[in-house]
Amino acid sequence: MNGRHFYGVRIEGAKWGVSFGSALSIAISYTNHHSILWAIIDGIFSWIYVLYFALFR
């Protein structure tokens, strides 16, 4: 198997995971706080906020 192909799949997976985590945290934050500012802040922290919400809410 070509090493570049495997590396390209890893990069794309990482990009997709980061963007999905950000979108998920923004959606959760906006439905809870109804604030665009908090949605942006929580979008920056992405998966950290999603895990916090899942564990403590």
mmCIF entry with sequence, helices, sheets and N, C-alpha, C, O atoms, coordinates in Angstrom:
data_MODEL
# 
_entry.id   MODEL 
# 
_entity.id                         1 
_entity.type                       polymer 
_entity.pdbx_number_of_molecules   1 
# 
_entity_poly.entity_id                      1 
_entity_poly.type                           'polypeptide(L)' 
_entity_poly.nstd_linkage                   no 
_entity_poly.nstd_monomer                   no 
_entity_poly.pdbx_seq_one_letter_code       MNGRHFYGVRIEGAKWGVSFGSALSIAISYTNHHSILWAIIDGIFSWIYVLYFALFR 
_entity_poly.pdbx_seq_one_letter_code_can   MNGRHFYGVRIEGAKWGVSFGSALSIAISYTNHHSILWAIIDGIFSWIYVLYFALFR 
_entity_poly.pdbx_strand_id                 A 
# 
loop_
_entity_poly_seq.entity_id 
_entity_poly_seq.num 
_entity_poly_seq.mon_id 
_entity_poly_seq.hetero 
1 1  MET n 
1 2  ASN n 
1 3  GLY n 
1 4  ARG n 
1 5  HIS n 
1 6  PHE n 
1 7  TYR n 
1 8  GLY n 
1 9  VAL n 
1 10 ARG n 
1 11 ILE n 
1 12 GLU n 
1 13 GLY n 
1 14 ALA n 
1 15 LYS n 
1 16 TRP n 
1 17 GLY n 
1 18 VAL n 
1 19 SER n 
1 20 PHE n 
1 21 GLY n 
1 22 SER n 
1 23 ALA n 
1 24 LEU n 
1 25 SER n 
1 26 ILE n 
1 27 ALA n 
1 28 ILE n 
1 29 SER n 
1 30 TYR n 
1 31 THR n 
1 32 ASN n 
1 33 HIS n 
1 34 HIS n 
1 35 SER n 
1 36 ILE n 
1 37 LEU n 
1 38 TRP n 
1 39 ALA n 
1 40 ILE n 
1 41 ILE n 
1 42 ASP n 
1 43 GLY n 
1 44 ILE n 
1 45 PHE n 
1 46 SER n 
1 47 TRP n 
1 48 ILE n 
1 49 TYR n 
1 50 VAL n 
1 51 LEU n 
1 52 TYR n 
1 53 PHE n 
1 54 ALA n 
1 55 LEU n 
1 56 PHE n 
1 57 ARG n 
# 
_struct_asym.id          A 
_struct_asym.entity_id   1 
# 
loop_
_struct_conf.conf_type_id 
_struct_conf.id 
_struct_conf.pdbx_PDB_helix_id 
_struct_conf.beg_label_comp_id 
_struct_conf.beg_label_asym_id 
_struct_conf.beg_label_seq_id 
_struct_conf.pdbx_beg_PDB_ins_code 
_struct_conf.end_label_comp_id 
_struct_conf.end_label_asym_id 
_struct_conf.end_label_seq_id 
_struct_conf.pdbx_end_PDB_ins_code 
_struct_conf.beg_auth_comp_id 
_struct_conf.beg_auth_asym_id 
_struct_conf.beg_auth_seq_id 
_struct_conf.end_auth_comp_id 
_struct_conf.end_auth_asym_id 
_struct_conf.end_auth_seq_id 
_struct_conf.pdbx_PDB_helix_class 
_struct_conf.details 
_struct_conf.pdbx_PDB_helix_length 
HELX_P HELX_P1 AA1 GLY A 3  ? HIS A 33 ? GLY A 3  HIS A 33 1 ? 31 
HELX_P HELX_P2 AA2 ILE A 36 ? PHE A 45 ? ILE A 36 PHE A 45 1 ? 10 
HELX_P HELX_P3 AA3 TRP A 47 ? PHE A 56 ? TRP A 47 PHE A 56 1 ? 10 
# 
_struct_conf_type.id          HELX_P 
_struct_conf_type.criteria    ? 
_struct_conf_type.reference   ? 
# 
loop_
_atom_site.group_PDB 
_atom_site.id 
_atom_site.type_symbol 
_atom_site.label_atom_id 
_atom_site.label_alt_id 
_atom_site.label_comp_id 
_atom_site.label_asym_id 
_atom_site.label_entity_id 
_atom_site.label_seq_id 
_atom_site.pdbx_PDB_ins_code 
_atom_site.Cartn_x 
_atom_site.Cartn_y 
_atom_site.Cartn_z 
_atom_site.occupancy 
_atom_site.B_iso_or_equiv 
_atom_site.pdbx_formal_charge 
_atom_site.auth_seq_id 
_atom_site.auth_comp_id 
_atom_site.auth_asym_id 
_atom_site.auth_atom_id 
_atom_site.pdbx_PDB_model_num 
ATOM 1   N N  . MET A 1 1  ? 0.841   -1.177 0.000  1.00 0.00 ? 1  MET A N  1 
ATOM 2   C CA . MET A 1 1  ? 0.000   0.000  0.000  1.00 0.00 ? 1  MET A CA 1 
ATOM 3   C C  . MET A 1 1  ? 0.889   1.245  0.000  1.00 0.00 ? 1  MET A C  1 
ATOM 4   O O  . MET A 1 1  ? 1.936   1.260  0.648  1.00 0.00 ? 1  MET A O  1 
ATOM 5   N N  . ASN A 1 2  ? 0.491   2.251  -0.697 1.00 0.00 ? 2  ASN A N  1 
ATOM 6   C CA . ASN A 1 2  ? 1.258   3.477  -0.813 1.00 0.00 ? 2  ASN A CA 1 
ATOM 7   C C  . ASN A 1 2  ? 1.138   4.291  0.479  1.00 0.00 ? 2  ASN A C  1 
ATOM 8   O O  . ASN A 1 2  ? 0.029   4.508  0.966  1.00 0.00 ? 2  ASN A O  1 
ATOM 9   N N  . GLY A 1 3  ? 2.243   4.735  1.031  1.00 0.00 ? 3  GLY A N  1 
ATOM 10  C CA . GLY A 1 3  ? 2.238   5.501  2.270  1.00 0.00 ? 3  GLY A CA 1 
ATOM 11  C C  . GLY A 1 3  ? 1.538   6.842  2.133  1.00 0.00 ? 3  GLY A C  1 
ATOM 12  O O  . GLY A 1 3  ? 0.940   7.323  3.096  1.00 0.00 ? 3  GLY A O  1 
ATOM 13  N N  . ARG A 1 4  ? 1.599   7.445  0.978  1.00 0.00 ? 4  ARG A N  1 
ATOM 14  C CA . ARG A 1 4  ? 0.953   8.735  0.768  1.00 0.00 ? 4  ARG A CA 1 
ATOM 15  C C  . ARG A 1 4  ? -0.568  8.619  0.823  1.00 0.00 ? 4  ARG A C  1 
ATOM 16  O O  . ARG A 1 4  ? -1.247  9.497  1.355  1.00 0.00 ? 4  ARG A O  1 
ATOM 17  N N  . HIS A 1 5  ? -1.084  7.551  0.278  1.00 0.00 ? 5  HIS A N  1 
ATOM 18  C CA . HIS A 1 5  ? -2.536  7.356  0.286  1.00 0.00 ? 5  HIS A CA 1 
ATOM 19  C C  . HIS A 1 5  ? -3.050  7.256  1.728  1.00 0.00 ? 5  HIS A C  1 
ATOM 20  O O  . HIS A 1 5  ? -4.055  7.877  2.072  1.00 0.00 ? 5  HIS A O  1 
ATOM 21  N N  . PHE A 1 6  ? -2.378  6.493  2.551  1.00 0.00 ? 6  PHE A N  1 
ATOM 22  C CA . PHE A 1 6  ? -2.776  6.335  3.947  1.00 0.00 ? 6  PHE A CA 1 
ATOM 23  C C  . PHE A 1 6  ? -2.689  7.672  4.679  1.00 0.00 ? 6  PHE A C  1 
ATOM 24  O O  . PHE A 1 6  ? -3.566  8.009  5.475  1.00 0.00 ? 6  PHE A O  1 
ATOM 25  N N  . TYR A 1 7  ? -1.627  8.430  4.407  1.00 0.00 ? 7  TYR A N  1 
ATOM 26  C CA . TYR A 1 7  ? -1.440  9.728  5.046  1.00 0.00 ? 7  TYR A CA 1 
ATOM 27  C C  . TYR A 1 7  ? -2.547  10.695 4.623  1.00 0.00 ? 7  TYR A C  1 
ATOM 28  O O  . TYR A 1 7  ? -3.051  11.457 5.447  1.00 0.00 ? 7  TYR A O  1 
ATOM 29  N N  . GLY A 1 8  ? -2.928  10.668 3.341  1.00 0.00 ? 8  GLY A N  1 
ATOM 30  C CA . GLY A 1 8  ? -3.995  11.531 2.861  1.00 0.00 ? 8  GLY A CA 1 
ATOM 31  C C  . GLY A 1 8  ? -5.322  11.219 3.519  1.00 0.00 ? 8  GLY A C  1 
ATOM 32  O O  . GLY A 1 8  ? -6.100  12.130 3.803  1.00 0.00 ? 8  GLY A O  1 
ATOM 33  N N  . VAL A 1 9  ? -5.593  9.960  3.763  1.00 0.00 ? 9  VAL A N  1 
ATOM 34  C CA . VAL A 1 9  ? -6.826  9.575  4.436  1.00 0.00 ? 9  VAL A CA 1 
ATOM 35  C C  . VAL A 1 9  ? -6.820  10.066 5.872  1.00 0.00 ? 9  VAL A C  1 
ATOM 36  O O  . VAL A 1 9  ? -7.851  10.507 6.378  1.00 0.00 ? 9  VAL A O  1 
ATOM 37  N N  . ARG A 1 10 ? -5.679  9.997  6.532  1.00 0.00 ? 10 ARG A N  1 
ATOM 38  C CA . ARG A 1 10 ? -5.567  10.486 7.905  1.00 0.00 ? 10 ARG A CA 1 
ATOM 39  C C  . ARG A 1 10 ? -5.819  11.990 7.981  1.00 0.00 ? 10 ARG A C  1 
ATOM 40  O O  . ARG A 1 10 ? -6.526  12.456 8.875  1.00 0.00 ? 10 ARG A O  1 
ATOM 41  N N  . ILE A 1 11 ? -5.255  12.741 7.062  1.00 0.00 ? 11 ILE A N  1 
ATOM 42  C CA . ILE A 1 11 ? -5.431  14.190 7.053  1.00 0.00 ? 11 ILE A CA 1 
ATOM 43  C C  . ILE A 1 11 ? -6.899  14.535 6.839  1.00 0.00 ? 11 ILE A C  1 
ATOM 44  O O  . ILE A 1 11 ? -7.443  15.377 7.553  1.00 0.00 ? 11 ILE A O  1 
ATOM 45  N N  . GLU A 1 12 ? -7.545  13.900 5.869  1.00 0.00 ? 12 GLU A N  1 
ATOM 46  C CA . GLU A 1 12 ? -8.950  14.181 5.600  1.00 0.00 ? 12 GLU A CA 1 
ATOM 47  C C  . GLU A 1 12 ? -9.819  13.801 6.794  1.00 0.00 ? 12 GLU A C  1 
ATOM 48  O O  . GLU A 1 12 ? -10.766 14.518 7.116  1.00 0.00 ? 12 GLU A O  1 
ATOM 49  N N  . GLY A 1 13 ? -9.520  12.710 7.441  1.00 0.00 ? 13 GLY A N  1 
ATOM 50  C CA . GLY A 1 13 ? -10.281 12.309 8.625  1.00 0.00 ? 13 GLY A CA 1 
ATOM 51  C C  . GLY A 1 13 ? -10.143 13.311 9.745  1.00 0.00 ? 13 GLY A C  1 
ATOM 52  O O  . GLY A 1 13 ? -11.113 13.604 10.444 1.00 0.00 ? 13 GLY A O  1 
ATOM 53  N N  . ALA A 1 14 ? -8.946  13.839 9.922  1.00 0.00 ? 14 ALA A N  1 
ATOM 54  C CA . ALA A 1 14 ? -8.719  14.831 10.967 1.00 0.00 ? 14 ALA A CA 1 
ATOM 55  C C  . ALA A 1 14 ? -9.452  16.127 10.655 1.00 0.00 ? 14 ALA A C  1 
ATOM 56  O O  . ALA A 1 14 ? -10.020 16.748 11.553 1.00 0.00 ? 14 ALA A O  1 
ATOM 57  N N  . LYS A 1 15 ? -9.445  16.540 9.401  1.00 0.00 ? 15 LYS A N  1 
ATOM 58  C CA . LYS A 1 15 ? -10.161 17.757 9.025  1.00 0.00 ? 15 LYS A CA 1 
ATOM 59  C C  . LYS A 1 15 ? -11.655 17.594 9.251  1.00 0.00 ? 15 LYS A C  1 
ATOM 60  O O  . LYS A 1 15 ? -12.314 18.502 9.757  1.00 0.00 ? 15 LYS A O  1 
ATOM 61  N N  . TRP A 1 16 ? -12.188 16.439 8.876  1.00 0.00 ? 16 TRP A N  1 
ATOM 62  C CA . TRP A 1 16 ? -13.618 16.205 9.039  1.00 0.00 ? 16 TRP A CA 1 
ATOM 63  C C  . TRP A 1 16 ? -13.991 16.165 10.515 1.00 0.00 ? 16 TRP A C  1 
ATOM 64  O O  . TRP A 1 16 ? -15.036 16.692 10.898 1.00 0.00 ? 16 TRP A O  1 
ATOM 65  N N  . GLY A 1 17 ? -13.168 15.558 11.338 1.00 0.00 ? 17 GLY A N  1 
ATOM 66  C CA . GLY A 1 17 ? -13.441 15.454 12.763 1.00 0.00 ? 17 GLY A CA 1 
ATOM 67  C C  . GLY A 1 17 ? -13.442 16.806 13.447 1.00 0.00 ? 17 GLY A C  1 
ATOM 68  O O  . GLY A 1 17 ? -14.271 17.057 14.323 1.00 0.00 ? 17 GLY A O  1 
ATOM 69  N N  . VAL A 1 18 ? -12.536 17.669 13.065 1.00 0.00 ? 18 VAL A N  1 
ATOM 70  C CA . VAL A 1 18 ? -12.472 19.001 13.659 1.00 0.00 ? 18 VAL A CA 1 
ATOM 71  C C  . VAL A 1 18 ? -13.683 19.820 13.240 1.00 0.00 ? 18 VAL A C  1 
ATOM 72  O O  . VAL A 1 18 ? -14.287 20.486 14.081 1.00 0.00 ? 18 VAL A O  1 
ATOM 73  N N  . SER A 1 19 ? -14.047 19.793 11.995 1.00 0.00 ? 19 SER A N  1 
ATOM 74  C CA . SER A 1 19 ? -15.181 20.596 11.545 1.00 0.00 ? 19 SER A CA 1 
ATOM 75  C C  . SER A 1 19 ? -16.498 20.061 12.113 1.00 0.00 ? 19 SER A C  1 
ATOM 76  O O  . SER A 1 19 ? -17.383 20.847 12.451 1.00 0.00 ? 19 SER A O  1 
ATOM 77  N N  . PHE A 1 20 ? -16.641 18.752 12.221 1.00 0.00 ? 20 PHE A N  1 
ATOM 78  C CA . PHE A 1 20 ? -17.857 18.186 12.799 1.00 0.00 ? 20 PHE A CA 1 
ATOM 79  C C  . PHE A 1 20 ? -17.954 18.525 14.285 1.00 0.00 ? 20 PHE A C  1 
ATOM 80  O O  . PHE A 1 20 ? -19.036 18.851 14.773 1.00 0.00 ? 20 PHE A O  1 
ATOM 81  N N  . GLY A 1 21 ? -16.849 18.453 15.001 1.00 0.00 ? 21 GLY A N  1 
ATOM 82  C CA . GLY A 1 21 ? -16.839 18.800 16.423 1.00 0.00 ? 21 GLY A CA 1 
ATOM 83  C C  . GLY A 1 21 ? -17.199 20.252 16.646 1.00 0.00 ? 21 GLY A C  1 
ATOM 84  O O  . GLY A 1 21 ? -17.937 20.570 17.579 1.00 0.00 ? 21 GLY A O  1 
ATOM 85  N N  . SER A 1 22 ? -16.694 21.131 15.812 1.00 0.00 ? 22 SER A N  1 
ATOM 86  C CA . SER A 1 22 ? -17.020 22.552 15.929 1.00 0.00 ? 22 SER A CA 1 
ATOM 87  C C  . SER A 1 22 ? -18.503 22.799 15.656 1.00 0.00 ? 22 SER A C  1 
ATOM 88  O O  . SER A 1 22 ? -19.161 23.531 16.395 1.00 0.00 ? 22 SER A O  1 
ATOM 89  N N  . ALA A 1 23 ? -19.020 22.194 14.604 1.00 0.00 ? 23 ALA A N  1 
ATOM 90  C CA . ALA A 1 23 ? -20.435 22.377 14.270 1.00 0.00 ? 23 ALA A CA 1 
ATOM 91  C C  . ALA A 1 23 ? -21.336 21.824 15.368 1.00 0.00 ? 23 ALA A C  1 
ATOM 92  O O  . ALA A 1 23 ? -22.349 22.434 15.709 1.00 0.00 ? 23 ALA A O  1 
ATOM 93  N N  . LEU A 1 24 ? -20.973 20.683 15.913 1.00 0.00 ? 24 LEU A N  1 
ATOM 94  C CA . LEU A 1 24 ? -21.767 20.081 16.979 1.00 0.00 ? 24 LEU A CA 1 
ATOM 95  C C  . LEU A 1 24 ? -21.757 20.943 18.237 1.00 0.00 ? 24 LEU A C  1 
ATOM 96  O O  . LEU A 1 24 ? -22.800 21.142 18.859 1.00 0.00 ? 24 LEU A O  1 
ATOM 97  N N  . SER A 1 25 ? -20.591 21.454 18.616 1.00 0.00 ? 25 SER A N  1 
ATOM 98  C CA . SER A 1 25 ? -20.514 22.285 19.814 1.00 0.00 ? 25 SER A CA 1 
ATOM 99  C C  . SER A 1 25 ? -21.252 23.610 19.618 1.00 0.00 ? 25 SER A C  1 
ATOM 100 O O  . SER A 1 25 ? -21.874 24.109 20.556 1.00 0.00 ? 25 SER A O  1 
ATOM 101 N N  . ILE A 1 26 ? -21.194 24.181 18.428 1.00 0.00 ? 26 ILE A N  1 
ATOM 102 C CA . ILE A 1 26 ? -21.925 25.425 18.161 1.00 0.00 ? 26 ILE A CA 1 
ATOM 103 C C  . ILE A 1 26 ? -23.419 25.191 18.247 1.00 0.00 ? 26 ILE A C  1 
ATOM 104 O O  . ILE A 1 26 ? -24.141 26.011 18.813 1.00 0.00 ? 26 ILE A O  1 
ATOM 105 N N  . ALA A 1 27 ? -23.896 24.084 17.694 1.00 0.00 ? 27 ALA A N  1 
ATOM 106 C CA . ALA A 1 27 ? -25.329 23.786 17.740 1.00 0.00 ? 27 ALA A CA 1 
ATOM 107 C C  . ALA A 1 27 ? -25.803 23.546 19.175 1.00 0.00 ? 27 ALA A C  1 
ATOM 108 O O  . ALA A 1 27 ? -26.852 24.054 19.572 1.00 0.00 ? 27 ALA A O  1 
ATOM 109 N N  . ILE A 1 28 ? -25.048 22.788 19.945 1.00 0.00 ? 28 ILE A N  1 
ATOM 110 C CA . ILE A 1 28 ? -25.418 22.532 21.343 1.00 0.00 ? 28 ILE A CA 1 
ATOM 111 C C  . ILE A 1 28 ? -25.399 23.821 22.140 1.00 0.00 ? 28 ILE A C  1 
ATOM 112 O O  . ILE A 1 28 ? -26.325 24.095 22.904 1.00 0.00 ? 28 ILE A O  1 
ATOM 113 N N  . SER A 1 29 ? -24.356 24.613 21.968 1.00 0.00 ? 29 SER A N  1 
ATOM 114 C CA . SER A 1 29 ? -24.216 25.858 22.720 1.00 0.00 ? 29 SER A CA 1 
ATOM 115 C C  . SER A 1 29 ? -25.337 26.839 22.397 1.00 0.00 ? 29 SER A C  1 
ATOM 116 O O  . SER A 1 29 ? -25.897 27.460 23.301 1.00 0.00 ? 29 SER A O  1 
ATOM 117 N N  . TYR A 1 30 ? -25.665 26.982 21.122 1.00 0.00 ? 30 TYR A N  1 
ATOM 118 C CA . TYR A 1 30 ? -26.695 27.951 20.759 1.00 0.00 ? 30 TYR A CA 1 
ATOM 119 C C  . TYR A 1 30 ? -28.074 27.530 21.262 1.00 0.00 ? 30 TYR A C  1 
ATOM 120 O O  . TYR A 1 30 ? -28.867 28.379 21.669 1.00 0.00 ? 30 TYR A O  1 
ATOM 121 N N  . THR A 1 31 ? -28.369 26.234 21.239 1.00 0.00 ? 31 THR A N  1 
ATOM 122 C CA . THR A 1 31 ? -29.669 25.797 21.742 1.00 0.00 ? 31 THR A CA 1 
ATOM 123 C C  . THR A 1 31 ? -29.763 25.935 23.257 1.00 0.00 ? 31 THR A C  1 
ATOM 124 O O  . THR A 1 31 ? -30.859 26.116 23.788 1.00 0.00 ? 31 THR A O  1 
ATOM 125 N N  . ASN A 1 32 ? -28.641 25.854 23.960 1.00 0.00 ? 32 ASN A N  1 
ATOM 126 C CA . ASN A 1 32 ? -28.680 25.999 25.415 1.00 0.00 ? 32 ASN A CA 1 
ATOM 127 C C  . ASN A 1 32 ? -28.626 27.452 25.867 1.00 0.00 ? 32 ASN A C  1 
ATOM 128 O O  . ASN A 1 32 ? -29.380 27.846 26.756 1.00 0.00 ? 32 ASN A O  1 
ATOM 129 N N  . HIS A 1 33 ? -27.750 28.255 25.272 1.00 0.00 ? 33 HIS A N  1 
ATOM 130 C CA . HIS A 1 33 ? -27.525 29.622 25.749 1.00 0.00 ? 33 HIS A CA 1 
ATOM 131 C C  . HIS A 1 33 ? -28.241 30.685 24.923 1.00 0.00 ? 33 HIS A C  1 
ATOM 132 O O  . HIS A 1 33 ? -28.437 31.796 25.415 1.00 0.00 ? 33 HIS A O  1 
ATOM 133 N N  . HIS A 1 34 ? -28.634 30.393 23.705 1.00 0.00 ? 34 HIS A N  1 
ATOM 134 C CA . HIS A 1 34 ? -29.257 31.349 22.780 1.00 0.00 ? 34 HIS A CA 1 
ATOM 135 C C  . HIS A 1 34 ? -28.385 32.586 22.606 1.00 0.00 ? 34 HIS A C  1 
ATOM 136 O O  . HIS A 1 34 ? -28.885 33.710 22.571 1.00 0.00 ? 34 HIS A O  1 
ATOM 137 N N  . SER A 1 35 ? -27.076 32.369 22.499 1.00 0.00 ? 35 SER A N  1 
ATOM 138 C CA . SER A 1 35 ? -26.121 33.458 22.347 1.00 0.00 ? 35 SER A CA 1 
ATOM 139 C C  . SER A 1 35 ? -25.107 33.096 21.265 1.00 0.00 ? 35 SER A C  1 
ATOM 140 O O  . SER A 1 35 ? -24.484 32.035 21.301 1.00 0.00 ? 35 SER A O  1 
ATOM 141 N N  . ILE A 1 36 ? -24.960 33.998 20.312 1.00 0.00 ? 36 ILE A N  1 
ATOM 142 C CA . ILE A 1 36 ? -24.001 33.764 19.243 1.00 0.00 ? 36 ILE A CA 1 
ATOM 143 C C  . ILE A 1 36 ? -22.571 33.837 19.779 1.00 0.00 ? 36 ILE A C  1 
ATOM 144 O O  . ILE A 1 36 ? -21.703 33.084 19.337 1.00 0.00 ? 36 ILE A O  1 
ATOM 145 N N  . LEU A 1 37 ? -22.322 34.741 20.729 1.00 0.00 ? 37 LEU A N  1 
ATOM 146 C CA . LEU A 1 37 ? -20.982 34.866 21.307 1.00 0.00 ? 37 LEU A CA 1 
ATOM 147 C C  . LEU A 1 37 ? -20.552 33.571 21.983 1.00 0.00 ? 37 LEU A C  1 
ATOM 148 O O  . LEU A 1 37 ? -19.437 33.101 21.758 1.00 0.00 ? 37 LEU A O  1 
ATOM 149 N N  . TRP A 1 38 ? -21.428 32.980 22.816 1.00 0.00 ? 38 TRP A N  1 
ATOM 150 C CA . TRP A 1 38 ? -21.082 31.712 23.468 1.00 0.00 ? 38 TRP A CA 1 
ATOM 151 C C  . TRP A 1 38 ? -20.940 30.584 22.451 1.00 0.00 ? 38 TRP A C  1 
ATOM 152 O O  . TRP A 1 38 ? -20.122 29.683 22.635 1.00 0.00 ? 38 TRP A O  1 
ATOM 153 N N  . ALA A 1 39 ? -21.724 30.626 21.388 1.00 0.00 ? 39 ALA A N  1 
ATOM 154 C CA . ALA A 1 39 ? -21.605 29.598 20.348 1.00 0.00 ? 39 ALA A CA 1 
ATOM 155 C C  . ALA A 1 39 ? -20.246 29.678 19.666 1.00 0.00 ? 39 ALA A C  1 
ATOM 156 O O  . ALA A 1 39 ? -19.648 28.646 19.361 1.00 0.00 ? 39 ALA A O  1 
ATOM 157 N N  . ILE A 1 40 ? -19.755 30.879 19.424 1.00 0.00 ? 40 ILE A N  1 
ATOM 158 C CA . ILE A 1 40 ? -18.433 31.042 18.812 1.00 0.00 ? 40 ILE A CA 1 
ATOM 159 C C  . ILE A 1 40 ? -17.346 30.567 19.766 1.00 0.00 ? 40 ILE A C  1 
ATOM 160 O O  . ILE A 1 40 ? -16.431 29.852 19.358 1.00 0.00 ? 40 ILE A O  1 
ATOM 161 N N  . ILE A 1 41 ? -17.438 30.957 21.030 1.00 0.00 ? 41 ILE A N  1 
ATOM 162 C CA . ILE A 1 41 ? -16.436 30.539 22.020 1.00 0.00 ? 41 ILE A CA 1 
ATOM 163 C C  . ILE A 1 41 ? -16.431 29.026 22.167 1.00 0.00 ? 41 ILE A C  1 
ATOM 164 O O  . ILE A 1 41 ? -15.367 28.407 22.178 1.00 0.00 ? 41 ILE A O  1 
ATOM 165 N N  . ASP A 1 42 ? -17.604 28.429 22.280 1.00 0.00 ? 42 ASP A N  1 
ATOM 166 C CA . ASP A 1 42 ? -17.673 26.970 22.409 1.00 0.00 ? 42 ASP A CA 1 
ATOM 167 C C  . ASP A 1 42 ? -17.261 26.271 21.123 1.00 0.00 ? 42 ASP A C  1 
ATOM 168 O O  . ASP A 1 42 ? -16.765 25.145 21.175 1.00 0.00 ? 42 ASP A O  1 
ATOM 169 N N  . GLY A 1 43 ? -17.454 26.905 19.970 1.00 0.00 ? 43 GLY A N  1 
ATOM 170 C CA . GLY A 1 43 ? -16.985 26.343 18.709 1.00 0.00 ? 43 GLY A CA 1 
ATOM 171 C C  . GLY A 1 43 ? -15.476 26.285 18.631 1.00 0.00 ? 43 GLY A C  1 
ATOM 172 O O  . GLY A 1 43 ? -14.914 25.383 18.009 1.00 0.00 ? 43 GLY A O  1 
ATOM 173 N N  . ILE A 1 44 ? -14.817 27.246 19.263 1.00 0.00 ? 44 ILE A N  1 
ATOM 174 C CA . ILE A 1 44 ? -13.352 27.233 19.302 1.00 0.00 ? 44 ILE A CA 1 
ATOM 175 C C  . ILE A 1 44 ? -12.856 26.051 20.125 1.00 0.00 ? 44 ILE A C  1 
ATOM 176 O O  . ILE A 1 44 ? -11.876 25.404 19.757 1.00 0.00 ? 44 ILE A O  1 
ATOM 177 N N  . PHE A 1 45 ? -13.528 25.769 21.233 1.00 0.00 ? 45 PHE A N  1 
ATOM 178 C CA . PHE A 1 45 ? -13.124 24.652 22.084 1.00 0.00 ? 45 PHE A CA 1 
ATOM 179 C C  . PHE A 1 45 ? -13.660 23.309 21.586 1.00 0.00 ? 45 PHE A C  1 
ATOM 180 O O  . PHE A 1 45 ? -13.222 22.265 22.070 1.00 0.00 ? 45 PHE A O  1 
ATOM 181 N N  . SER A 1 46 ? -14.562 23.305 20.667 1.00 0.00 ? 46 SER A N  1 
ATOM 182 C CA . SER A 1 46 ? -15.202 22.189 19.985 1.00 0.00 ? 46 SER A CA 1 
ATOM 183 C C  . SER A 1 46 ? -15.379 20.924 20.817 1.00 0.00 ? 46 SER A C  1 
ATOM 184 O O  . SER A 1 46 ? -16.305 20.869 21.626 1.00 0.00 ? 46 SER A O  1 
ATOM 185 N N  . TRP A 1 47 ? -14.543 19.915 20.658 1.00 0.00 ? 47 TRP A N  1 
ATOM 186 C CA . TRP A 1 47 ? -14.765 18.617 21.302 1.00 0.00 ? 47 TRP A CA 1 
ATOM 187 C C  . TRP A 1 47 ? -14.689 18.698 22.818 1.00 0.00 ? 47 TRP A C  1 
ATOM 188 O O  . TRP A 1 47 ? -15.310 17.887 23.505 1.00 0.00 ? 47 TRP A O  1 
ATOM 189 N N  . ILE A 1 48 ? -13.946 19.655 23.354 1.00 0.00 ? 48 ILE A N  1 
ATOM 190 C CA . ILE A 1 48 ? -13.889 19.812 24.818 1.00 0.00 ? 48 ILE A CA 1 
ATOM 191 C C  . ILE A 1 48 ? -15.280 20.180 25.340 1.00 0.00 ? 48 ILE A C  1 
ATOM 192 O O  . ILE A 1 48 ? -15.729 19.634 26.348 1.00 0.00 ? 48 ILE A O  1 
ATOM 193 N N  . TYR A 1 49 ? -15.959 21.104 24.658 1.00 0.00 ? 49 TYR A N  1 
ATOM 194 C CA . TYR A 1 49 ? -17.304 21.486 25.081 1.00 0.00 ? 49 TYR A CA 1 
ATOM 195 C C  . TYR A 1 49 ? -18.304 20.348 24.891 1.00 0.00 ? 49 TYR A C  1 
ATOM 196 O O  . TYR A 1 49 ? -19.185 20.150 25.728 1.00 0.00 ? 49 TYR A O  1 
ATOM 197 N N  . VAL A 1 50 ? -18.174 19.607 23.807 1.00 0.00 ? 50 VAL A N  1 
ATOM 198 C CA . VAL A 1 50 ? -19.075 18.476 23.565 1.00 0.00 ? 50 VAL A CA 1 
ATOM 199 C C  . VAL A 1 50 ? -18.931 17.440 24.680 1.00 0.00 ? 50 VAL A C  1 
ATOM 200 O O  . VAL A 1 50 ? -19.933 16.932 25.185 1.00 0.00 ? 50 VAL A O  1 
ATOM 201 N N  . LEU A 1 51 ? -17.700 17.124 25.065 1.00 0.00 ? 51 LEU A N  1 
ATOM 202 C CA . LEU A 1 51 ? -17.480 16.167 26.158 1.00 0.00 ? 51 LEU A CA 1 
ATOM 203 C C  . LEU A 1 51 ? -17.991 16.710 27.484 1.00 0.00 ? 51 LEU A C  1 
ATOM 204 O O  . LEU A 1 51 ? -18.587 15.971 28.266 1.00 0.00 ? 51 LEU A O  1 
ATOM 205 N N  . TYR A 1 52 ? -17.766 17.985 27.743 1.00 0.00 ? 52 TYR A N  1 
ATOM 206 C CA . TYR A 1 52 ? -18.290 18.611 28.963 1.00 0.00 ? 52 TYR A CA 1 
ATOM 207 C C  . TYR A 1 52 ? -19.814 18.504 29.003 1.00 0.00 ? 52 TYR A C  1 
ATOM 208 O O  . TYR A 1 52 ? -20.385 18.133 30.029 1.00 0.00 ? 52 TYR A O  1 
ATOM 209 N N  . PHE A 1 53 ? -20.463 18.823 27.902 1.00 0.00 ? 53 PHE A N  1 
ATOM 210 C CA . PHE A 1 53 ? -21.915 18.775 27.846 1.00 0.00 ? 53 PHE A CA 1 
ATOM 211 C C  . PHE A 1 53 ? -22.425 17.341 28.059 1.00 0.00 ? 53 PHE A C  1 
ATOM 212 O O  . PHE A 1 53 ? -23.414 17.129 28.761 1.00 0.00 ? 53 PHE A O  1 
ATOM 213 N N  . ALA A 1 54 ? -21.754 16.374 27.456 1.00 0.00 ? 54 ALA A N  1 
ATOM 214 C CA . ALA A 1 54 ? -22.187 14.982 27.576 1.00 0.00 ? 54 ALA A CA 1 
ATOM 215 C C  . ALA A 1 54 ? -21.992 14.451 28.982 1.00 0.00 ? 54 ALA A C  1 
ATOM 216 O O  . ALA A 1 54 ? -22.799 13.651 29.457 1.00 0.00 ? 54 ALA A O  1 
ATOM 217 N N  . LEU A 1 55 ? -20.941 14.879 29.655 1.00 0.00 ? 55 LEU A N  1 
ATOM 218 C CA . LEU A 1 55 ? -20.649 14.337 30.985 1.00 0.00 ? 55 LEU A CA 1 
ATOM 219 C C  . LEU A 1 55 ? -21.374 15.054 32.121 1.00 0.00 ? 55 LEU A C  1 
ATOM 220 O O  . LEU A 1 55 ? -21.780 14.414 33.091 1.00 0.00 ? 55 LEU A O  1 
ATOM 221 N N  . PHE A 1 56 ? -21.544 16.374 32.018 1.00 0.00 ? 56 PHE A N  1 
ATOM 222 C CA . PHE A 1 56 ? -22.043 17.142 33.153 1.00 0.00 ? 56 PHE A CA 1 
ATOM 223 C C  . PHE A 1 56 ? -23.400 17.778 32.951 1.00 0.00 ? 56 PHE A C  1 
ATOM 224 O O  . PHE A 1 56 ? -23.873 18.472 33.851 1.00 0.00 ? 56 PHE A O  1 
ATOM 225 N N  . ARG A 1 57 ? -24.038 17.582 31.842 1.00 0.00 ? 57 ARG A N  1 
ATOM 226 C CA . ARG A 1 57 ? -25.369 18.172 31.635 1.00 0.00 ? 57 ARG A CA 1 
ATOM 227 C C  . ARG A 1 57 ? -26.410 17.096 31.562 1.00 0.00 ? 57 ARG A C  1 
ATOM 228 O O  . ARG A 1 57 ? -27.593 17.391 31.391 1.00 0.00 ? 57 ARG A O  1 
# 
